[in-house]
Structure formats: structure tokens, C-alpha cells
Amino acid sequence: MADKNCGAATAQVDLTKVKPYGDTMNDGYMELAFTLPVPYGEEAEEAAKQYVGKMGMQEPNVTYYHELCPGYTFFVVYAKAQHTIDFTTIKVNKVDVPIYDREECGQWIADNIGRDVVVVGASTGSDAHTVGIDAIIQMKGFHGHFGLERFKNVVAYNMGSQVPNEELIAKAKEVNADAILVSQTVTQKDVHIMNLTNMVELMEAEGLRDKIILTCGGPRISHELAQELGYDAGFGPGKYAEHVMSYIMEEIVKRGWQKKAKIEDR
Amino acid sequence: MESKLNIDPKMVDSARQHAANIAKDMQEFIDVHTTVSTERTILRLLGVDGIDDVETPLPNVVVEQIQAAGGLPRGAAYWMGNAMIQTGLEPQAIAEKVAKGELDITKLETASAKEAEDAIMPAVHESLKKIKAQTKAREDYLSRLGEGSKPYLYVIVATGNIYEDVVQAKAAARQGADVIAVIRTTAQSLLDYVPYGPTTEGFGGTYATQENFRIMRQGLDEVGEEVGRYIRLCNYSSGMCMPEIAAMGALERLDVMLNDAIYGILFRDINMQRTLVDQYFSRVIIGYCGIIFNSGEDNYLTTDDAYESAHTVTASQFINEQFAVLANIKEWQMGLGHAFEMDPSMKDGFLYELAQAIMAKEIFPNACLKYMPPTKFMTGNIFRGHIQDALFNLISVWSGQGIQLLGMMTEAILTPHMQDRYLSIENASYIFNNCRDIGEEVEFKKDGIVQKRAQLVLSKANDLLADIEKEGLFSTIEQGKFGGVKRPKDGGHGLDGVCSKDDQYFNPFIPLMKEGAE
């Protein structure tokens, strides 16, 4: 062991060259689980080993393998990763506002906006899942985080699931929404991307894109993806009503909409 | 049987009586109404199939013609029977002529309802014989091959491509699955027609078509022979075409069908009058052909809190049981639903889930209860998810559930990969075997957490049912008492497909199916 840290009880991490950590700094240990469409047997085990080797990992150890059905074998593999990452150069595009809790949001709106914040949300297109939009809007919220219906100075409309983009926009116009929340749960064959893109196109066609804050959310949505698709913000797993409202209210002030409750004035 | 939960049998009887009154009250409405989908079902059962040159299914073409002429209150059976008398043709040939614009069956000479019914009866009996042959085929398979032990392991396939679904389904059966459900493509529930032919494109699932049913049935029969166990097929008799799909299921030997009007009302915004009328005919078909129906109470807990609203599940199970009784469905065919959806961070949450599951079994001892896995609090942490599924499996074997929809650790991430299904079946098989007789061995502390919880939920369910009996089911749903979702009586999809029957209306299938003809 030529490592200069080997005498220390714990090696110090070098943030410019980070590797996975198992139980010793820089051991590179990772666990993998996957299926190969090959018949079960020792050749399958060897194939899994070689495959993990090709991924740039060393000492692959197939700890378990099992025939799923003829022609398909499942593997659990432990191996040591070699690649490193420079953590000091990582930049992430994220919703960058202070997060207030529900009561603070209500007070902040009263102090800084002086009128109700209006939002309209729906699970759009063919998506029948309401779990996401309900978690954000419905009074009871999710996992102990109350939804927007329980926020003071917020008026929230939950249109439910399978709402056409056109209807969501019409509702937003009708109630002079400050923000639209689009929820997408089904992501098979990228149906959510098509639907989210279509929403942006419709907003632009109606000349509303810069008059309503447009946000989206769902288990497979990140802020980065949302921005790429032309949204103002995106909210993924672990984000609750307070995250969404903290962003929206800051944005209203940033855009100077305090006295512009009506869309036509913005 | 002695109640392990010390629940009051009088309270159970009271709840059941309230539910019976609720169902009876609704049945009075159902009996004097029909729907476009109910009428299309009659045509399908009479052998009308296929599509026209713009891909509209022929049952739709014919019913649209009848509806446009204001003839829907008389019923498709009358118009078809009359057309058979006037043209001398069979139902399919008549439908084809209608599709080509060569025939308007509402503009022919009209015979009496009695004559029309006599004309149609041979076709009705032929159809019932076909269904009975399928029911017999299932019985033969079950006696020759046998089946997995309960709780049946139920897994889903959802590739969008029926041929790929067959590959996945066979793999799952080889891994130990007993029931294969083909998830429908997103939004099919709102289509007011059933697509036609084999399909290879879908989002989040595969179209329910009669041909797809046939293809999957054949695949499961093949793998059933191979593994020496009958593999059941499940699909959805739900949405705008609820009874049509039940008829397709009867003809293609499906074994399990999701079927719950209240689910469609709450979660698909289907008009309540429409779907409750549709549900009746679909349940008569299901009862007749030996399909197990699954109700959708589990879904309430995805939008409502599983601890606070547990009694709405129990109340709805009572109502679903009574709707099933009115459709002459046997107890073993009643797949009443519930779910393991309490927040895992809740202290003693496992005990509350256990109380609920054992209570369901005590109240509906002969039903084929369907237990749904955690979904709402699955996070993407697959390791914890696998443990949540393990606790769910433990309750299932403990409480004697009939059908176990296997939880997947990749829930909330993606539709299951092949290895996820294997790990899930392994999890369930391990626990079912390791704890096989735990339900027989363990009793509960008198007035302890489990007993008290069951007693409380039952009592709240009884109160809710008393309320519903007073208010009526329509009004209860309008107030948002199920799933926390409010739906207006005249809102939602499909109300324009509902009408009152006239005094000469007849549906020849309902009385014959209810008496078990052929």
C-alpha cells in the first residue's frame, strides 16, 4: 500500500477523483443486478463477468445467478469501478429559491404579493394517474405534506386526470391562473415528452407562454428536463406542495405580477 | 367460525342489510334503463363482429343507426330480431349491410316484440352454448392440470404489444404466476368502442380486443400444459365498454375481470348512470360464465388516506357484494378488493393493515378476496420497497387472501422488468410457504390494537352504509364520500348513451343467463 493516507484511520476523500465507496475509500465497490437473454449455465456466468468487465469494472464477482425462464438468466454482480468523477466541477440546474413551509408561504404571499395566487393543475393527455397532481394540490397532500388547497392565500384548481392540454389552458385563462401545473406519470415510450411538448406549443400559439408560469412534475421529471422542454420549472420525486409554491410565489414577484391578477395585464 | 377479531356478527348483518337495500334501490333505476354499450353487448353476443371501412366496430355502427332513429328505448334485440324476420338474414349479415349503407333496420316493417324475440332466440341459444363450452373447457383444464394454491399469484404484463405480452406472460407463468393480467393501454377506458384485431402499439399497456384476448388465452393454455397448472387470464371489464368486454371475456375464456362501476365513476369520470347500468349486464355475464370479478376498492386508498378511510373500503365491499348477488354471481366469484396502502412511517401500521385484511376475510369468508400491493408509498428505493412487499405478502398469507397482486420493488419507476417479476414471485413464495399456517396458529389479544381497529372500521362502515341507504348511492358519490372524489350525477363521460327502456324492450340474455341456461 503506497497510499500516503494508509496510516490514517480514515482516508480522506479527493473530491476531484471520486469513486464508489463500499467500506474503504476508493475501493470502487458497486452492486449490479441485470438479466441477459442467454441460457442459464456457466457460460452465462462468464458472459455476465465479461460484460461487467467491459463496463470498465474490475474483479467482477457473480454472487448469484438464476434462470428466469429458458433463454434468460438473472445476475447479481459485485465489482470494483475504476472510473472517477471530478465532484468539484459538477453543476446542476435546479429550482433555486428558498423553500418555505406551508404557513410561511401563506404569510409570504400576504406580505409580498398582497393577493391570492391562482394555480391550475391536471394530469394531462391520456395519463389517468392522479397521484402526482393530488399529492401537490389536494388538501391532504402526501406523506404529511399538505397540498395547495390547504395553503392560505392560494386558490388551486385540480382538474384531475386525462385532461386535454387545450382544456387545461382554457381553465387557466378562465380563472386567470398565475401558474399551470402539469403532472405526468406514465412515461412508457416517452409519451410524457410528446404531451409536455405539445402543451408548450399550444401555450405559445395562444400567446400565453410568458403570461403564465408553466411547471411540470412527475416521478421521472427533473428541473433540467422541464427546462429543456420549455417549462419554467420541473418538480421530481421528493418535491411537495411547499416546493412548488415557494417557486411560484418568488417567480410572481420577480415578474412584477403582484398587481396583475388578470392575464391580460401581464 | 369464531371471530378472531371479536367483531359483532349483528353489526356485520346490519351492514350487509344496509348494502342490500342500497343495491336494491339502485337496481330499480338500472331495470328501467339501458345504454348504448349494453345494446352493443347484445349484438356482440348475437355474433356481430368486425369493422366497417373506417374501422368503426359493427356493433357501434348498428347501435348508432338505432339511436339516431330514436329506437334505442326498444333495444337492439328487438331491432335485430325484427330485421331477421324482415330480411331472412343472420345478425352478422344484417350488420354488414347496415355498415355498407344498404339497410336501415329501423325503417323496415315492424313485427311485434314477441315475434322479434322468437326470431332471435336461436341465435341467443347458440351464443350461450359457445360460452358454456368455454366454461366447460376451463373446468376440464382445472380438473386435468390443477391450479396454484391460494393466494393466487397475480402479475401484470404491459408491453403494449400483444405478442411481446405473451412472451412475458409465459415467462411469468414458468416463474410461478397463477394469474396474468394484461394491463390496458392508457385511456382505453374512455373509448366508446372496443378496438378490433391484434394490436402491437399501446401506452402503459395493450388494447383489450377480442383477438388479443384469444392470442393471450392460447399462449397461457400452452404454458399451462408445460408447467402443469392452469394459468388464469385477467383483463378489464370496465370503462365505457364494460359489458362488451365482459362478453368478449366470456367468449374467449377469461378467468378474472376487473369490474367496478364506482371505480369508473371516481377515477375515470364515467357518468354514474351509464356505468351502473352497464355494470349490471356485465356482472350477469360474469356470473354466468364463471369469471371472478375484481372490484376496485383498493384504488380509494391511492387518493384517500388508508388509515382514515379504511371504512369506505369495507362499505364498498358490502355494496359490491350485494350488486353481485343481484346479478347471480356466486360467492367464490367475488374478488372484492382492498389494498396495503398505509404510510410505512406509521407506528403499528402493520397491525392496522392486518386487522383490515383479516376482517375482510371474516366478513366475506367465501369470497376470492383480491389484495393489492403498496403503490402510493413506493419511492424508488427498491430495497425498502422489497420489504414493504414482504410485509404485504405476510398479511396476505396470514389472512387467507384469494388473489395476491404481487408488489414489484420497481413500482413507481417502470413497468416491471422480467427480473422484477422473478424477485417478486420469489418473495411471495418464500413468505407464503414459510408462514403457511400462521393464520391458524395466531390469535389476537382481547381488546388489543388489532381487535379494536377492526371493530372501529366495521362500525364506521356500518354508519356510512346507513347514511348511503338514506341518501342513495348517487348522492353519496356526488358528495365525495368514496376516495374523496366528487362526481355529479349528470356529469362525466357517456351520459348521452343512456336512455329509459320502452314497454316492449327486451334483453334476452339477462333472464337466461341468470337462470344458468344451456
Chai-1 contact restraints between the chains, C-beta under 6 A:
chainA,res_idxA,chainB,res_idxB,connection_type,confidence,min_distance_angstrom,max_distance_angstrom,comment,restraint_id
A,T35,B,M418,contact,1.0,0.0,6.0,A-B,restraint_1
A,T35,B,Q419,contact,1.0,0.0,6.0,A-B,restraint_2
A,L68,B,M418,contact,1.0,0.0,6.0,A-B,restraint_3
A,L68,B,Y422,contact,1.0,0.0,6.0,A-B,restraint_4
A,C69,B,A171,contact,1.0,0.0,6.0,A-B,restraint_5
A,C69,B,R174,contact,1.0,0.0,6.0,A-B,restraint_6
A,F74,B,Q419,contact,1.0,0.0,6.0,A-B,restraint_7
A,S126,B,T186,contact,1.0,0.0,6.0,A-B,restraint_8
A,S126,B,A187,contact,1.0,0.0,6.0,A-B,restraint_9
A,A128,B,T186,contact,1.0,0.0,6.0,A-B,restraint_10
A,V131,B,T302,contact,1.0,0.0,6.0,A-B,restraint_11
A,D134,B,T303,contact,1.0,0.0,6.0,A-B,restraint_12
A,V186,B,T186,contact,1.0,0.0,6.0,A-B,restraint_13
A,V186,B,G204,contact,1.0,0.0,6.0,A-B,restraint_14
A,Q188,B,F203,contact,1.0,0.0,6.0,A-B,restraint_15
A,Q188,B,G204,contact,1.0,0.0,6.0,A-B,restraint_16
A,V191,B,F203,contact,1.0,0.0,6.0,A-B,restraint_17
A,P219,B,A412,contact,1.0,0.0,6.0,A-B,restraint_18
